[in-house]
Amino acid sequence: MKHTERPCLQRFLDVATLLGQPMHPPSVAVERLLYGTGVGLLLGVGFGLESGRLFGSSSLAVELFIALAVACFVLGWMLGNGAGPLARWFSHETEEAMAKRVRSDIEEVHRSEDVTAKWAAMEAKVLTEDLGEEA
């Protein structure tokens, strides 16, 4: 089973992370943060309703908290599925995939530097030959 195909509960209660195993991708941390914020906002709504605040009162705090909680849950769910506005900012890559991508980027840079160095040497050789013919 791939890392991104884990059941939802296992992603949140993963003992391997506590034991020093590989870290989760950044998107999982942000997803947990969004879900936790949503739960906190819903608790705030519950405390507000218990203290006597009503829906549609002059203060729109209850409605605002509900809207923000729903937004946090929706954004967290979308990020967990690799979609939505936050998916492009927070990577879903595992450590292995990220290491592989970085290695390939470094190899590409080295190949580009080799080509540039060979091109510069060839130009220098041609210029010295041209200057030798002119003298």
C-alpha positions in Angstrom: 0.0 0.0 0.0 1.4 3.4 -1.0 1.9 6.2 1.6 -0.8 8.3 0.1 -3.3 5.4 0.0 -3.4 4.9 3.7 -6.7 5.0 5.5 -7.5 8.4 7.0 -7.4 7.4 10.6 -3.9 5.8 10.2 -2.5 9.0 8.8 -3.6 10.9 11.9 -2.6 8.3 14.5 0.7 7.0 13.0 3.0 5.6 15.7 5.8 5.1 13.2 6.4 8.9 13.2 6.7 8.9 17.0 9.3 6.2 16.8 11.6 8.1 14.5 10.5 6.5 11.2 10.3 8.7 8.0 8.3 11.9 8.2 5.0 12.5 6.5 4.8 14.8 3.5 4.1 18.5 4.3 0.5 18.2 3.0 -0.4 15.7 5.8 0.8 18.1 8.5 -1.2 21.0 6.9 -4.2 18.7 6.6 -4.1 17.8 10.3 -3.7 21.5 11.1 -6.8 22.3 9.1 -8.9 19.6 10.7 -7.7 20.6 14.1 -8.6 24.2 13.5 -12.0 23.1 12.2 -12.7 21.1 15.3 -11.6 24.1 17.5 -13.9 26.4 15.6 -16.8 24.0 16.1 -16.0 23.9 19.8 -16.1 27.6 19.8 -19.6 27.5 18.2 -20.8 25.0 20.8 -19.5 27.2 23.6 -21.1 30.2 22.0 -24.5 28.5 21.7 -24.3 27.2 25.2 -23.6 30.7 26.5 -26.8 32.0 24.9 -25.6 33.3 21.5 -28.2 32.5 18.8 -28.1 32.1 15.0 -29.0 35.3 13.2 -28.3 37.6 16.2 -26.8 41.0 15.7 -23.3 39.5 16.1 -22.5 37.1 13.3 -19.7 35.4 15.2 -21.5 32.0 15.3 -22.2 32.0 11.6 -18.6 33.2 10.9 -17.2 30.4 13.1 -19.3 27.8 11.3 -18.3 29.1 7.9 -14.6 29.0 8.9 -14.9 25.5 10.3 -16.6 24.2 7.2 -13.9 26.0 5.1 -11.1 24.3 7.1 -12.7 20.9 6.8 -13.3 21.3 3.1 -9.7 22.6 2.5 -8.3 19.7 4.6 -10.3 17.1 2.7 -9.3 18.6 -0.6 -5.6 18.7 0.4 -5.8 15.1 1.6 -7.0 14.1 -1.9 -4.3 16.1 -3.6 -6.6 18.7 -5.0 -7.7 22.2 -4.2 -5.9 25.5 -3.9 -3.4 24.3 -1.2 -2.2 21.2 -3.1 0.2 23.2 -5.3 1.9 24.7 -2.2 2.2 21.6 0.0 3.9 18.6 -1.4 2.4 15.1 -1.4 5.7 13.5 -2.2 7.2 10.9 0.2 10.8 11.3 1.3 11.9 8.7 -1.2 10.1 10.4 -4.1 11.5 13.8 -3.1 15.0 12.4 -2.8 14.7 10.8 -6.2 13.4 14.0 -7.8 16.2 16.1 -6.2 18.8 13.5 -7.3 17.6 13.7 -10.9 17.6 17.5 -10.7 21.2 17.5 -9.5 22.2 15.1 -12.2 20.6 17.3 -14.8 22.5 20.3 -13.5 25.8 18.4 -13.7 25.0 17.3 -17.2 24.2 20.9 -18.2 27.5 22.1 -16.5 29.5 19.4 -18.4 27.9 20.5 -21.7 28.6 24.2 -20.9 32.2 23.4 -20.0 32.8 21.4 -23.2 31.2 24.1 -25.3 33.5 26.8 -23.7 36.6 24.6 -24.2 35.6 24.1 -27.9 35.1 27.9 -28.3 38.4 28.6 -26.7 40.1 26.1 -29.0 38.5 27.6 -32.1 39.4 31.2 -31.0 43.0 30.2 -30.3 43.2 28.5 -33.7 41.7 31.6 -35.4 44.2 33.9 -33.5 47.1 31.6 -34.5 46.1 31.8 -38.2 45.9 35.6 -38.1 49.3 36.1 -36.6 
